[in-house]
């Protein structure tokens, strides 16, 4: 029990007790008349009447009494300050400082990735050492000590991110090139469209030899030989391309993801791949990874063989994390219905696996009551569950959501072994700290943000509900029949599932809207309908099938799992067909930051201070939506999207990149794609341009008109651009060697060199004056962007023309630095895709 006078012994209502008795007149106020009410709010005297006024009626007396009671009940500023001080003291005693430690670490990592220039390590280390000394010296002043510690944790987050960037050091391709590639297969993914995607560790290149070759590439092929497995060496002619940047300014940077994944290039096979003889022995770590990958693939094939169809591919994704074979229409249905989180192995799957294993173990021990009464069988079950979770983590591919879930559940199971409370925010904090220390770049991705936000909200909601139940007066419950108990249990399960969906969905909604520009509108109802099937049928039988697989008895279990998945897919498709448009447009990062603060206030705090989340969340509504761009341009200058209004976006190519168009459509809240028409727009004698709706294209020139009146011209070279200087508002020249030929007029000219150097662009037409442009990438380059400076387009050179002589090395063979690629001419037979 708390000692008398301690913060724990003070009720929250008592924190607001007024300092003076109601209607007690402070000594520093002048004398008031007989009808003057002295408020304790701020020591203000309120005159309700005087002796010379009209006579007071009974109704007036009642109203005056009500006012007097209301005024006397209001707390004073001093009592409010005292309540805040006691609440903060209580939060600190409960360890809120430790709970916020991963928040400051993550803030430091986010600050590192948002810096305009790469910071030097020595100033950062010196600043961290200075803050450490200041924090140590200020221990006697708690407020100052915590401020220094917060700043120190932020700097530690920056240093962790800096160290990971140095540790990765990925060699990345600078431009497109065709070369003969020899490498060792690290992963095989069989896509739903029939193609096969390979992750290959590069052993060597030829025709040309890449002097700055990437260590790992990801390439696709139409087919591969049957005897090619993970760990085998293959050879083939490949077309390699550098990792792409953001598809639009402000979107996810895929070059950063490739950098930290160690992927230096992507592409496709023009010929091959074919199996080749091994080049030297494999390293021990690579041998272990290849063994795990082969086991994953064999398990995935066995599961999909038992079940078949899309259900089999989803089952493989749930058990071993192999998701490449799921058809895109199924993925889209799961996204629109709001249950795509089922596909990603995360806390739900880990918890169900651990719960199933512990339940089986406890049930087995219950068959031997004498043994169970003498031994801590709960700890035995927790130990077996921990071992099973470790194996599941390896088999699932160890994505960040799985890592976070495993760490948190491992901490919980270890807490059971030491007779400590399992489900607490401290466990979540420990897992967050470990993930940030190991992989700081994960903090900018949707997986980290959404998984931790949902878990924090659920743990916080459970803690608040537990506090409410403990403070509620207990009532005698009459004996219920079996039917009433079953009904009560069912209603409680439905209510718990609904609350879980609401809490988790509400906590992750802002991050889904920020990263994907969409939020499932019927996600709550889909989860209420589908998640019982997943929890009762799909995941338990997935665990049973996995346990029975070594004995060859897994078939019936996986077939029952497939039946549950069929029901889940039917529910998802039904809701997806009836879901209205769920696109929300572009969200401002400031709104995400403010709502994150509100989420922390609501989940981490345990006193009445959590009500501060309400005004903070309401304040974010004024920052929510960002202005949508009027024009988007891809980084290769091949695709342009123009906002026509009324939910339409015009594009300049009849067959665009589908991923880019989907992203642009969500950002512009477009429901219809207007494809180009044949025939160039006409120029009237007064200089006005007449074009049809969307782009009108003829002879490599495309024209379009924005609703504001701005004219967009896409031209192949500078000479053609000069013809449109007097009529166009924006000109895109698809020639890296071209110069701005319209510098005498107030319009915006962009060349493919600008896009090669600075990435995709967003253009806004203000209606008057020169349009404004924002690029996705800025100089000076960060480590994951430095390769952009070495392509031919970034250096202002035209595309390579076959027939030119590439530079040669000492052995008179073509060589090149992959950051300045020089392609070797190949025969038409070699260039033909196989």
N, C-alpha and C positions, 0 to 999 in steps of 0.2 A: 504493500500500500504506500501511496505517496505521503510524504510528511506534510504536516499542516503548514500552509504558506508556500509550498512548492508550486510550480506552474501546473503540475498534474492535478493538484487538489483544487484548482480554481475552475469553476464551471464557465462555459463560454458566455452565458447570460450574465454572470457576475462580473465579467470583464467590463461591461458597460454600465455598472452601477454609478449613479451620479455622485459627484464629490460633495454636494450640499443637498440638504433636504429640499423637497419641492416647496416653492413659494418662500423660501428663506431669503431674505434680502441681503445681498452682499454689502459689506461695510463701505465700499467705495462708490455706491450709487446715491444720488440725492433722494430726499424724502419723496415718496410717491403718495398720491391721494388714496382715499379709501378704496377706490376701484382700480388700482394699479396692480397688475400681475407681474411679478418678477420671475423671468424665465431663467432656468439653470443652464440653458444651451450656451449662452455667451454672456450671461450677466446683463441681459437687456430688459429694461422695464417697459412693459406694454400697457398703455392706459386704455382701459375699457370704458371709462366714463368718469364723470365727476358729479359732485353734489348738485351742480347747477343745471345738469342735463335733464332730459325728459325722464319721467318716472319709469322704472324698470318693470316690465310685465313679467308674469311667470314664464312665458315662452322665452323671453330674452334671458332670464335667469338660467334656464336650462341650457341655452346655447352657450352662455358665458361659462357655465360649469363644465360643459364639454370641452370648450377651448382650454380652460384651465387644466383639465386632466390631461389633454393632449400635449400641452406645452410642458407640463411637469414631467411627463413620461419620456420626453426626448433627452438623450444623453448629452452631456456637455462635451466641448472640445477636449477638455482634459481627460474625461473618462474614455473618449474614443481613442486618444493617444495612449492611454494606459492599456486599453484592450488590445490595440495593435502591438504594443510592446510585449505584453504577456503572450499573445499568440505567436509572435516571432520567437520569443524565448522558448515557448513550448515546441515549436517546429525545430529549433536548433537542438533542443534536448532529445528529440526523436531522430536526429541524424539527417536532417534535410540537406546539410552541406555535402555529405557524401552522396546523396541521391542526385545532386546537381553536377557532380564531377564529370560524368560522361558528356553532359550538355556542353560544358566549357571545352572539353577536348574536341568534341565534334565541331564546335564553333571555330576553334583554331584551325582544324582541317579544312573547313569550308572557306575560311578566310584565305588560306594558302591557295586553294584552287581558283579563287576569284581574283587573285592578285594580277596586276597588269604586267609584272616582270618577275622573273625568278629571283627569290631572295637569296642573299649570301648566308652561309651557315654560321660564320663566325659572329656577326652581329646578333643573330638570333640566339646563339649559345650564350653570348655575353649578357644579353638582356635577360635570359632565363636565369642565369646565375645571380644577377643582381636582384631580380624579383625573389629568388629563393632566399637570399640573405635578408631582404626587407621583410619577407613573411616570417622568417625566424625571429627577427628583432622585434616585430610588432605583436608577439604572442600575448602580451599583457593588454592589448587593445583589440578586443574581438572583432569589431567592425572593420577596422583597418586591416587586421590579419586576414580576414576572409576576402577583402577586396584584392589584396596582393596574391592570395592563393588562386582566386578566380583568374586573374591576369596571367599567373604562372601556368595554370592548366591550359589556357588558350595558347600560350607560347609553346607548351609541350605538344599540343595538337599540331601546330605548325611544323615543329621539328620532326614529329612522327611522319607527317605527310612528305616532308622534304627527304627524310631517310628512305621512305618507300620509293620515291621517284628515283633517287640515286641507285637504290638496290635493283630496281627494274631495268633501267638502262636499255630498253628495247631498241634494236636497230630497225628502222622503219623505211620502207621504200618511198622514194620521192616522186616517181612518175611511172607510167605504164611501160611495160617491157615484155618481150617474148623471149623465153630462155628454156634451155633443156634442164629440167630439175631432177635431181636425185635426192631422195630423202627417206626418213624412217617414219612410218605411219604412227601417229600418237593417238588418234581418235577417228572413229568411223561413225557417221550419222546418215542413216537412210531416210531421205526426205519423202514426204507424202506424194510429191509429184514424180517420183521415180528416180530422181537424181541422187547421187551419193556425195556427201560433203566430207572431205578428209582434212584433218589437221596433221601437218607434216613437219617434222623437224628436218631442216635443210642440212644435207650432207655436202652437196656440191652443185654447181651450175656450169653450163657450157653453152657456147654459141648464143650469146656472149657469156663470159665468166664475170660474175658480179663480185667486184672487189669489196663492196660494202653490203654483202648479202644479208637479208634478215635470217634470224636463227629459226624462226617458226612461221609458217604460212598456213592459210586456210583456203583450200581450193575445192571446186566441185567437178564432178565428172558424170557423164551419162551412165556409165557402168564401170565396174571394176572386176577384175578376175576373181573367181570364186576362192582361189587359194590365198588371196590377199587378206591378212588379218592385222590387228594392232601389233606393232613391233616389227612387221615386215618392211623391207626396203623396196621402194618403187621408183620408177623413172618414167618421165614423160615430158612432152612439150607443153608448157603452160603460158598463159597470158596473165601476168601479175599486175596488180594495181595497188596504189597506196591506200592505206585506210582512209575512209571518208570522214569528213568533219560533220558538224551539225547540218541537218537538212534545211534549217532556217535559223536565224539568230535567236538565241535563247533556248533552243532545244538541246536534247542530249548530245554530247560530243562523243561520237563513236571512235574517233582517233584516240581519245583518252582511255576509253575502255580497251581498245586494242593494245595500247601501250602497256597497261598494267596486266593484261592477259598474256603479254609476250608475243602477240601476233603482229608481225612486221609487214604483212601484205596479204591480200586476198586475190582470188581470180578463178580461173577455170582451165581445165585441160583442153588443149587443141588436139593432142594425140596422146593416147594412153589413158590411164597409167598401166604400166606393166611391171610385173615382179622382177626384181633385180637381185643380184647376189649381195649379201650383207657386206657393209664396209666397216670392218672393225667390230669389236665387242661392244654391247650396249652397257652404259653405266648402270650401277646397281639400282639407283633411284628410278631410272627410266625403265629398267626391267620390272621393278615392283609396280610402277604405274601401268605398264602394259599388261601385266597379269590382272590387275584390278579391272582395267578397261575391258579386257577379253571376257572376264567373268560377268561384268555388267551386260555386255552385249549378248552373251549366251543366255543369261537369265531373261533379258528382254525378249529375245526370240522365242524362248520356251513359253513365256507368259502370253505373248501375242498369238502363238500357235494354239494354245489351249482355248483362248477366247475368240480371237479373230475380229476383223473389222476395226472401226474406230475405237470400240470399247477395249480391244486388245492393246492398241497403242496408248490409250489413256492409262490402262492398268500398268503397262511398262513404265510410263512416266511416274506413276505413283510409287512403284516399288524401287526402281533403280534410276529414276530421273532422266530417262531417255525420251525426249519429247519431240524429236524431229519428225517422226512419222505421223503425227496427228494432223489430219486434213485442216486446211485453213478455214473452211466453212464451219468446222466444229469449234476451232479456236474463237472465231468471231461470235458464234452463238454463245459460248461460255462468257466472252467479254461482255456482250450486250446484256446478258441475263444477270451478270454480277457475281458469278461463281467461278471465274477463271482462277481464283486463288486456290481452288482445289488441285489444279494441275501442278502448281509450284509447291515442292516439298517444304513445309514450314512447320510452325508450332502445332497446327492441328494434327498433321500426320505424325509428328514426333510424339505428341501427347497420346494419340490413339495407340501407337505402337507400344509405348511404355506402359500405358494403362492395360492393354491386352496382355502383355507379357506378365505384368504384376498380377493381373486377375487370374491368369492361368496358374501361376506359381502359387498364389494363395489358395486357389481351389484345390490344387494338388496337395498342398500341405494339410488342408482341412480333412483329407482322407485319413490322416494319421494324427488323431487328436493328442495322443500321449506325447508324440514328438513335438507337436506344435506348442503344447503347454510348457515344455521345458526349454525351447529354443526361440530366439528372436526371428521368427520366420518372415516377418515384415522386412527386416534388414536383408535377409537372404533374397527375397523377391526383388528388392531394390537393387541389389548387386547384379542379379541376372538381367534386370531391365537395363541397367547401365551398360553392360556388355552388349546387349542386343541393340541399344541405341548407337553404340560405337560402330558396330557392323553396318547398321542402316545408314549412318552418315557416310561411310566409305562407299557403299553401294549406290548412294543417291547422287554422287558427284560433288558433295560438299559445297553447295551454293551458299551465299551469305545468309539467306533465310534459314537454311538447314543448320548452318554453323551457329547462328544466334539461338535457334531453338534447342540444339544439342547442348550448348553451353549452359543455357538456363535450366534445362531439365536435368543436366548432370549436377549442377549446383543443388537443385532440389533433392535429387536422390541421395547425394552425399549428405545433405542436411538430415535426411531420414536416418542415415547410418549413425549420425551423431545426436539423434533425438532433438533436432532443432526444427523450427517452423520452416515449411517448404515453400509455400506460395507467398512471396514478399517482393516488394519493389527492389530490395537489395540484390536479390538474385538476378533480376533484369539489369540492374546497374552493373553488376560484375560481368555479365555476358556482354553488355555494350562496351565496357572498357576493354575487354579482351579482343572483341572484333575491331575496335578502333585502333588498338595497338598493332594488331596483325595486318589489317588491311584498311588504312585510313581512307583510301579513295572510295570505299563503299558508302561513305556518308553522303555523297552527292547523288547516289543512285536511288531509284524508287524502291528497290527491295529493302534496303536498310531502313529507309524512312517509314515506309508503310508497315513493315513488320514490327518495328519497335513502337511505333505510335499505337498500333492496334493492341499490342500486348500491354503497354503501359496503361492504356485506357481501360482494358479489361481488369487488370490487377487493381487499379485505383477504384473502379466501380465496385468490384467485389469487396474491397476494404471498406468503402463507404456503406455498402449494404450490410456488412458484418457489424459495423458500429451501430447502425440503425437497429438491427435485430437485438444486439446486446442491451441497448438502452430502452427497448420496448418492453413494457410490463408483460410478464408472462401470464397466460391465462390457462385455466384447466381445460384440457381437450378431452371430450367425451370419447368413449370407445367407439371406433368406427368399424363398419363392416369391411370385408375384403374388397367389395365393389367400390365403396366410397374411397378407400385408400388408393385403389388403382386409379380412380378418376382424379383424385387429388395429385397423385404422382404424375399423371399424364399432363394435367394442366400446369403443374410446376415446371415440367420439362419443356413444354411449349413456351411458357412465359420466359424461362431461362434462355432458350434458343433465340427468342425474339429480342430480348434485351441484349444478348451477346451480339446479334447481328446489327442492332441499332448502334450500340456503343462502338464496336469495331468499325462499322461502316462510316459512322460519323467522324471517328478519329482519322481515318485514312482518306476521307473524301477530298480534302483540300490537296493532298499530295497526288491523288489520281487525276484531279482536274489540272494540276500544274504540269505534270509530266505527260499526260495523255490527252488533255483537253476534253475529257469526257467523264461522266459519272453515270453508272447504271441507275435508271429511274425506278425500276422494279426489283432492284437487288434484294431488298428486305424480304419480299414475298417469295422470291426464288430461293433464298437461303432457308427460309422457314419450311419450304416444301422439300428441298433437295438435301439439305444437310442431315436430317435424320437418317436418310438412306445411306449417306456416306459414313456416318458415325456408327450405324448399327450393322450394316451389311458389307459395304465396300472395304473399309480399312480393317475391321477384325478378320474377315476372310482373306484379305491380302496377307496379314501376319500369319494366319494359320497355314495358308498355302506356301509361304516362304519357309516356315518351319518344317512342313511336310515334304518340301522339294528334295532334300538329300535322300529321302527314302522312296522317291518316285510316287508319292501319294498326293501330289499337289493338284492334280487335274480337277477333282470335284470342287475343291475349295475355290480355285480360280474361276470355275464356271459359275459358281454362285456369285463371286465378285463381279463377273461380267454381266450377270443379270441385274445386279444393283447399279452398275454403270449404265446399262441400257435405260433403266428407269430415270437415272439422273440426267442423261442426255435428252430424253423425251421431255422432262420438265424444263430443262434449259432452253431447248428449241421452242417450246410452247410460249415461254415468257419472252424469248428474244423476238419472236414474230409479232408480239403485241406490245413491245416496248417502244415508246415514242423516241424521237430523236434525243440522244443523250449528250450531244456536243455542247460544250460550255464556252468555247473560245479560249483566248490566251489569258492566263492569270498572272498578275504581277507578283514578283518574288517578295516584295514588301508585305503583301497580304499573307503569304505563306509564313513569313517570319513572325508576324503578329499573331496569327492563329496558332503557331507552334508555342509561343509564350502562353497563350490562353490554355492550350492543352496541358502544358507543364503545370500551370497554376491549378488546374482542375484535378490532375492525377497525382502530383507529387505531394502537395500540401495535404494535411490531415485535419486542420482546424477550419474555422469559419473563413479563413483567408482564401479558401478555394472559390468564394463568391467573386473574387476579383477577376476570375476567368470570364464572367459574363460581360462586363463593360469592355474588356480587352477584345473579346470576340466580336462584339458589336462594332467596335472601332475599325476592325479589319474590313467591314463591309464597304467602307468608303475607299478602300485601297484595292478592292477585289479584282476588277477587270482592267486589263491593259488595252490600249488602243490597238486595233487590228491593222496590220500593214495593208497597203493598197496593191502592192506588187511584190512577188517573191521570185527570186532567181536562184537556180541551183548552182553549185560550185563549179560544175563543168560547163556552164553557160549553154547547156542544151535544152533546159526546161524552164519555162516562165509561166507563172500563174498570176492572173489579173483578177482582182475582186470586182465583179460587176454589180454587186448588191443583190438584194432579193434572194439570197442564198445560192448565188451562182458564182463559179470561178471559171474563167476562160484560160485555156492552156494552148500552147503553140505546137504541140505534137499530138498526132492521133493516137499513138501508143506510148504513153508516158510510163515512167517508173512508178509502179503501183504504191510502193511504200511511201515514196515522197509525196505523191498526190493525196494519199490518205492523211498524212500528217498535215499538209497544207489545208486540206478541206476542214479538218477539225479546228485548226488555228483560225481560219477565216469564217467558221460556222457556215460552210457551204454544203448544200444538199445535192447540187447538180453540177456536173462537169460539162462545160461548153467546149467542144472540140473545134479545131480550126476548119475553116472553109477555104475552098480554092478561089483564087482571084484576089489581086492586090487592091487595097483601098484606093479611091480616086482623090486627086488633089484639085480643088476648085481654083478659079482664077484669083480669088481673094486670099488664097493660101490655106483655107480650111480643108480638113481631111474628112472624107466620108467613108466610113467603114461599117460593115455589118456587125451584129452582136458577136462578140468574141474576136478571135484573130482571123484576119484574111491574109492568106499566104500565096505568093507567086514568085517564082524565080529566086528562091532563097531569101525573100524579104517578107516579113510578117508585120502587119499593122493592126492596132487595136486602139479603141478609145475608152478611157475610164469614165465613169459617170460624172466626175468633176470636170470633164472636158480635156483632160490631159491625154496626149497622143503618145502611144508606145510604139517604137519601131525596133525591130530585130533585123539586123543586116549582117552580111558575111564579112565585109571589109571596110576600110576607111573611105575608099572612093564612093561606095554606095552610101555610107553614112553622111557624106557631104551633101548629098541630094536631099536629105531630110532634116538638115539643121534648122531650116526656117519654119518647119511645120511641127516637128516632134517636140515632146516634153522630156522624154526619156529615150535614149538610144543604147541598145546593147550590140556591141560589135564582137562577133564570134571569131576574132583574130587576135592572138596574143601579141603580135608585132605591131598592131595598129596604135596610132596616137590619137589624142583628142583633136579632131578636126573642126570642132564647133565651139572653140573657146571664146569666140566673139559673141556668143548668145547665151542667155540665161537658161540653160537646160543641163540635164545630167547625162553624161556619157560614161558608160562602163564597158571595159573590154574583158576578154577572157583572162588576160593577165591579172587584172584586179581580182577576179574571182579565184584564180589559182593561188594568189598570195593571201587573200583575206577570207576565203570561204564564201558560202552562200550569203545572199543579201536580201534585205527587206527595204522597200522603197515606200515612202509616204508622200502623197500629193497634197500640198497644203491649199491648193486652189489659187494661190497667187505666188509668183516668184519661183525660184528654183526648187525642185523636189529634194527631199532629204533622204539619205541612205544610211543604213546600218549594216555592217558586216558581222559575220559570225565570229571571226577571229581577228585579233589585233596584234600588232607588233609592239615590243619585241616578243618573239615566239617563246612559248613555254616548251619544255622538253618534248612533249607529245605533238608539237606542231613544227618543229625545226625542219622536218623533211620537206615541207611545202616550198621552201626556198630553192630547192634543187631541181624542180621539174622544168621542162623546156618552156611551158607556158608561163611559169613564174619568172623566168629569166627573159621573157619577151621574145622567145624564139618560135617560129612556126612549127607545126607538127613535122615529125620526121618523114621524109619521102624515101621510099625504097629506091635503091640504086646508088645512094651515096656511100662513101667508103667509111666504115667505122674505124675508130682509132684501134691500134693493135698493141699488144704487149711485146715483151722480149722474145717470146716464142712464136711471134708472128700470128698469134691467134687473137680474134676479137675479144677485147676486154672492156669493161665499163664499170664505173661506180654506179650502183643502183639509184643513187640520189640524182645522178645526171645521166639517165639511161640513153643508150644508143642502140637501137634495135638492129639485129642482124637480119638481112633479107632471107626469107624462107620461100620454099616452093609452094605453089598453090595446093599441092597435095598435103604438105605439112600443115598449112594454115587452115585446112577444112576441118570444122569440128567433127569429132567422131561420134 
